[in-house]
Amino acid sequence: MMDCYGLVLFLIFHLAFIIAPAGILLAAYFDKGMNFVLIVIGSLFLVINSYYLYEKFIKKTFIVTINSELYSQLQKISQDENKSIKDIINNKIKDIS
């Protein structure tokens, strides 16, 4: 039953974020004031910048935990391939994505 409430909240928030810019544009159309135009331009600028930051940095940030057994295996592989452990992990991640 909780999943249904989660889905409803998910849909409400997404609809709100879709409708909010349309509401700002509608207010700017009816008011024809420069303040609303500046708000619309500023909000679009913030949305585009936040999306760019998310795509470039936040989406690619994660933490890799390595236990001692995995570390010893990675160390053997790094000695065989003459690469650092960091390079091996980065190459594996690039192969996956």
N, C-alpha and C positions, 0 to 999 in steps of 0.2 A: 504494500500500500504506500510505503514511503517513496518508492520509485516513481509512482504516479505524481506525487506532490513535487518531487524533484524535477520531473519533466515539465510540469506546469510552470514552476518557477523559471526553469531554463527558457521556456517559450516566452514568458512574460518579459523577462529581461532582454531577450533578443529583439522582441517586437518593440520594446521601449527604445532600444538603441537605434533601431531602424526608423522609428517614427519621429524621434527627437530632432534629427536634422531637418526633416520635412516640416516640422512645426516651427523651427527657427526660420526657415525660408518663407513659410506662409506668413509669419509675423512680420518679416521684413517686407513682404509684398503689400500687406495691408497697411502697415505703418508708414512705409516709404521714408523712414528715418535713417540717417547715416549710422546711428548707433547699432541698429540691427544688422546692417550690412557689415560693419566691422566685427560684430559678434559672429556672423556667419563665416566670414573670411578667417577670423581667428580660430574658430572651432574646426574648420576644415584643415587649417594648417596644423593644429594640434593632433587631429586624427591621423593625418598623413605622416607626421613625424613620429607619433607613437607606434604606428604600424611599421614604419621603417626600422625603428629601434627594436621592436619585437622580432621582426624577421632577421635582422642582422646579428643581434647579440643575445637576446633573451631566449629565443627558440633554440639556439645552438649551445646554450650553457647547461651543463649537467655535471654530476659528480660520479666518478667511477671509483668504486671500492674494490680494493685488491687484497685478498688474504695472502698469507705467507706461501701457501702451496702454488697459487697462481703466479705470485711474484717469482718464485724459483723457476717455474716453467717459462715465464717471460724472459727471465735472465738468461736461461739456456738458449732460447731462440735468438735473443739479441746478440749473444756471443757468436752464434752460428752465422747470422746474417750481417754481422758488424754494423748494427744499427742500435740506436738507443731504444729503451723501452717505450718512451713517449712516442717516437716515430712509428713503432710497431702498432701501438694502440690507435694512433691517428689513422694509419693506413687501413686497419681493420674497420674502423668506424666509417671511413670514406667508402670502403667496399660495400658496407651494409646499406648506406644511404645513397 
